């Protein structure tokens, strides 16, 4: 196989974020919980770390 090819999909980021959101809503792949004002929220630590320098 010679050379490389690239595929561009302008909707990729939006689909990825929707999938990650649905995983959280369904508590899939969640490996931690945040407790805010007595409410427990399932989260994914890798997503928190990617989104917040405070968590890193």
N, CA, C and O atoms as a GROMACS GRO file, in nm:
protein
  224
    1UNK      N    1   0.085  -0.116   0.000
    1UNK     CA    2   0.000   0.000   0.000
    1UNK      C    3   0.090   0.123   0.000
    1UNK      O    4   0.173   0.138   0.089
    2UNK      N    5   0.075   0.208  -0.095
    2UNK     CA    6   0.160   0.326  -0.104
    2UNK      C    7   0.082   0.452  -0.075
    2UNK      O    8  -0.036   0.463  -0.109
    3UNK      N    9   0.149   0.548  -0.012
    3UNK     CA   10   0.086   0.676   0.016
    3UNK      C   11  -0.017   0.669   0.127
    3UNK      O   12  -0.049   0.562   0.179
    4UNK      N   13  -0.066   0.784   0.160
    4UNK     CA   14  -0.169   0.794   0.262
    4UNK      C   15  -0.287   0.870   0.207
    4UNK      O   16  -0.273   0.952   0.116
    5UNK      N   17  -0.401   0.843   0.261
    5UNK     CA   18  -0.520   0.919   0.222
    5UNK      C   19  -0.590   0.966   0.349
    5UNK      O   20  -0.577   0.906   0.455
    6UNK      N   21  -0.663   1.073   0.336
    6UNK     CA   22  -0.735   1.129   0.450
    6UNK      C   23  -0.882   1.145   0.414
    6UNK      O   24  -0.917   1.175   0.300
    7UNK      N   25  -0.965   1.124   0.512
    7UNK     CA   26  -1.108   1.141   0.493
    7UNK      C   27  -1.151   1.254   0.587
    7UNK      O   28  -1.120   1.253   0.706
    8UNK      N   29  -1.222   1.348   0.533
    8UNK     CA   30  -1.269   1.461   0.614
    8UNK      C   31  -1.419   1.446   0.638
    8UNK      O   32  -1.496   1.425   0.545
    9UNK      N   33  -1.457   1.458   0.764
    9UNK     CA   34  -1.599   1.448   0.800
    9UNK      C   35  -1.633   1.564   0.893
    9UNK      O   36  -1.602   1.559   1.012
   10UNK      N   37  -1.695   1.668   0.841
   10UNK     CA   38  -1.725   1.785   0.925
   10UNK      C   39  -1.820   1.755   1.041
   10UNK      O   40  -1.829   1.836   1.134
   11UNK      N   41  -1.892   1.645   1.038
   11UNK     CA   42  -1.986   1.610   1.145
   11UNK      C   43  -1.925   1.520   1.252
   11UNK      O   44  -1.992   1.487   1.350
   12UNK      N   45  -1.800   1.480   1.233
   12UNK     CA   46  -1.738   1.384   1.325
   12UNK      C   47  -1.740   1.434   1.470
   12UNK      O   48  -1.780   1.360   1.560
   13UNK      N   49  -1.697   1.557   1.493
   13UNK     CA   50  -1.690   1.610   1.631
   13UNK      C   51  -1.828   1.611   1.696
   13UNK      O   52  -1.842   1.574   1.812
   14UNK      N   53  -1.929   1.654   1.623
   14UNK     CA   54  -2.065   1.659   1.679
   14UNK      C   55  -2.116   1.519   1.713
   14UNK      O   56  -2.176   1.499   1.818
   15UNK      N   57  -2.091   1.422   1.624
   15UNK     CA   58  -2.134   1.284   1.652
   15UNK      C   59  -2.060   1.227   1.772
   15UNK      O   60  -2.119   1.157   1.855
   16UNK      N   61  -1.932   1.256   1.780
   16UNK     CA   62  -1.852   1.208   1.892
   16UNK      C   63  -1.906   1.262   2.025
   16UNK      O   64  -1.921   1.187   2.121
   17UNK      N   65  -1.933   1.391   2.030
   17UNK     CA   66  -1.986   1.451   2.153
   17UNK      C   67  -2.124   1.397   2.188
   17UNK      O   68  -2.154   1.377   2.306
   18UNK      N   69  -2.208   1.372   2.089
   18UNK     CA   70  -2.340   1.313   2.116
   18UNK      C   71  -2.325   1.173   2.174
   18UNK      O   72  -2.396   1.136   2.268
   19UNK      N   73  -2.233   1.094   2.120
   19UNK     CA   74  -2.211   0.959   2.170
   19UNK      C   75  -2.160   0.963   2.314
   19UNK      O   76  -2.207   0.888   2.399
   20UNK      N   77  -2.064   1.050   2.342
   20UNK     CA   78  -2.011   1.061   2.478
   20UNK      C   79  -2.120   1.105   2.575
   20UNK      O   80  -2.127   1.056   2.688
   21UNK      N   81  -2.204   1.197   2.533
   21UNK     CA   82  -2.314   1.242   2.618
   21UNK      C   83  -2.412   1.129   2.645
   21UNK      O   84  -2.459   1.113   2.758
   22UNK      N   85  -2.443   1.050   2.544
   22UNK     CA   86  -2.536   0.938   2.565
   22UNK      C   87  -2.475   0.834   2.658
   22UNK      O   88  -2.547   0.774   2.738
   23UNK      N   89  -2.344   0.810   2.648
   23UNK     CA   90  -2.278   0.717   2.740
   23UNK      C   91  -2.296   0.765   2.884
   23UNK      O   92  -2.326   0.685   2.972
   24UNK      N   93  -2.278   0.894   2.907
   24UNK     CA   94  -2.292   0.949   3.042
   24UNK      C   95  -2.436   0.937   3.089
   24UNK      O   96  -2.461   0.896   3.203
   25UNK      N   97  -2.531   0.973   3.004
   25UNK     CA   98  -2.673   0.966   3.041
   25UNK      C   99  -2.715   0.825   3.077
   25UNK      O  100  -2.800   0.805   3.163
   26UNK      N  101  -2.656   0.726   3.011
   26UNK     CA  102  -2.688   0.585   3.036
   26UNK      C  103  -2.596   0.523   3.140
   26UNK      O  104  -2.604   0.404   3.168
   27UNK      N  105  -2.507   0.604   3.198
   27UNK     CA  106  -2.407   0.558   3.297
   27UNK      C  107  -2.317   0.449   3.240
   27UNK      O  108  -2.271   0.362   3.314
   28UNK      N  109  -2.292   0.454   3.111
   28UNK     CA  110  -2.202   0.358   3.048
   28UNK      C  111  -2.060   0.412   3.054
   28UNK      O  112  -2.038   0.531   3.030
   29UNK      N  113  -1.966   0.327   3.085
   29UNK     CA  114  -1.824   0.361   3.089
   29UNK      C  115  -1.790   0.465   3.196
   29UNK      O  116  -1.682   0.522   3.193
   30UNK      N  117  -1.881   0.489   3.290
   30UNK     CA  118  -1.856   0.585   3.396
   30UNK      C  119  -1.768   0.520   3.502
   30UNK      O  120  -1.792   0.406   3.543
   31UNK      N  121  -1.666   0.593   3.546
   31UNK     CA  122  -1.574   0.537   3.643
   31UNK      C  123  -1.556   0.626   3.766
   31UNK      O  124  -1.464   0.607   3.845
   32UNK      N  125  -1.645   0.724   3.781
   32UNK     CA  126  -1.642   0.811   3.899
   32UNK      C  127  -1.778   0.879   3.912
   32UNK      O  128  -1.861   0.874   3.822
   33UNK      N  129  -1.798   0.943   4.027
   33UNK     CA  130  -1.921   1.019   4.051
   33UNK      C  131  -1.884   1.153   4.112
   33UNK      O  132  -1.800   1.161   4.202
   34UNK      N  133  -1.947   1.259   4.063
   34UNK     CA  134  -1.937   1.389   4.127
   34UNK      C  135  -2.062   1.408   4.211
   34UNK      O  136  -2.171   1.368   4.171
   35UNK      N  137  -2.045   1.468   4.327
   35UNK     CA  138  -2.160   1.498   4.412
   35UNK      C  139  -2.171   1.650   4.421
   35UNK      O  140  -2.083   1.717   4.475
   36UNK      N  141  -2.280   1.701   4.368
   36UNK     CA  142  -2.306   1.845   4.368
   36UNK      C  143  -2.440   1.871   4.435
   36UNK      O  144  -2.544   1.824   4.389
   37UNK      N  145  -2.436   1.945   4.545
   37UNK     CA  146  -2.557   1.977   4.620
   37UNK      C  147  -2.641   1.852   4.649
   37UNK      O  148  -2.763   1.854   4.637
   38UNK      N  149  -2.573   1.745   4.688
   38UNK     CA  150  -2.640   1.623   4.725
   38UNK      C  151  -2.678   1.532   4.610
   38UNK      O  152  -2.725   1.421   4.632
   39UNK      N  153  -2.660   1.578   4.487
   39UNK     CA  154  -2.694   1.496   4.370
   39UNK      C  155  -2.568   1.429   4.317
   39UNK      O  156  -2.465   1.495   4.296
   40UNK      N  157  -2.576   1.299   4.295
   40UNK     CA  158  -2.462   1.222   4.245
   40UNK      C  159  -2.471   1.213   4.093
   40UNK      O  160  -2.573   1.171   4.037
   41UNK      N  161  -2.363   1.252   4.026
   41UNK     CA  162  -2.361   1.255   3.880
   41UNK      C  163  -2.254   1.159   3.830
   41UNK      O  164  -2.136   1.178   3.862
   42UNK      N  165  -2.291   1.057   3.751
   42UNK     CA  166  -2.190   0.967   3.696
   42UNK      C  167  -2.107   1.040   3.590
   42UNK      O  168  -2.160   1.113   3.507
   43UNK      N  169  -1.975   1.018   3.595
   43UNK     CA  170  -1.884   1.086   3.501
   43UNK      C  171  -1.777   0.988   3.452
   43UNK      O  172  -1.759   0.880   3.507
   44UNK      N  173  -1.708   1.031   3.349
   44UNK     CA  174  -1.594   0.958   3.296
   44UNK      C  175  -1.470   1.042   3.326
   44UNK      O  176  -1.459   1.156   3.281
   45UNK      N  177  -1.376   0.985   3.401
   45UNK     CA  178  -1.260   1.062   3.444
   45UNK      C  179  -1.178   1.114   3.326
   45UNK      O  180  -1.126   1.225   3.332
   46UNK      N  181  -1.166   1.036   3.220
   46UNK     CA  182  -1.087   1.082   3.106
   46UNK      C  183  -1.150   1.204   3.040
   46UNK      O  184  -1.078   1.291   2.992
   47UNK      N  185  -1.282   1.212   3.037
   47UNK     CA  186  -1.350   1.328   2.979
   47UNK      C  187  -1.330   1.450   3.069
   47UNK      O  188  -1.304   1.559   3.019
   48UNK      N  189  -1.342   1.431   3.200
   48UNK     CA  190  -1.318   1.542   3.292
   48UNK      C  191  -1.175   1.594   3.278
   48UNK      O  192  -1.154   1.716   3.274
   49UNK      N  193  -1.079   1.505   3.270
   49UNK     CA  194  -0.939   1.546   3.258
   49UNK      C  195  -0.913   1.619   3.127
   49UNK      O  196  -0.837   1.716   3.124
   50UNK      N  197  -0.975   1.574   3.020
   50UNK     CA  198  -0.956   1.640   2.891
   50UNK      C  199  -1.019   1.779   2.889
   50UNK      O  200  -0.971   1.868   2.819
   51UNK      N  201  -1.125   1.798   2.965
   51UNK     CA  202  -1.199   1.924   2.961
   51UNK      C  203  -1.154   2.025   3.066
   51UNK      O  204  -1.183   2.144   3.053
   52UNK      N  205  -1.083   1.980   3.169
   52UNK     CA  206  -1.052   2.072   3.279
   52UNK      C  207  -0.908   2.058   3.327
   52UNK      O  208  -0.868   1.950   3.373
   53UNK      N  209  -0.828   2.164   3.318
   53UNK     CA  210  -0.693   2.157   3.371
   53UNK      C  211  -0.693   2.138   3.524
   53UNK      O  212  -0.595   2.086   3.579
   54UNK      N  213  -0.800   2.178   3.592
   54UNK     CA  214  -0.810   2.160   3.736
   54UNK      C  215  -0.811   2.011   3.772
   54UNK      O  216  -0.749   1.970   3.870
   55UNK      N  217  -0.880   1.931   3.694
   55UNK     CA  218  -0.892   1.786   3.720
   55UNK      C  219  -0.761   1.714   3.690
   55UNK      O  220  -0.726   1.618   3.758
   56UNK      N  221  -0.689   1.760   3.591
   56UNK     CA  222  -0.563   1.694   3.553
   56UNK      C  223  -0.470   1.691   3.670
   56UNK      O  224  -0.358   1.640   3.659
   0.00000   0.00000   0.00000
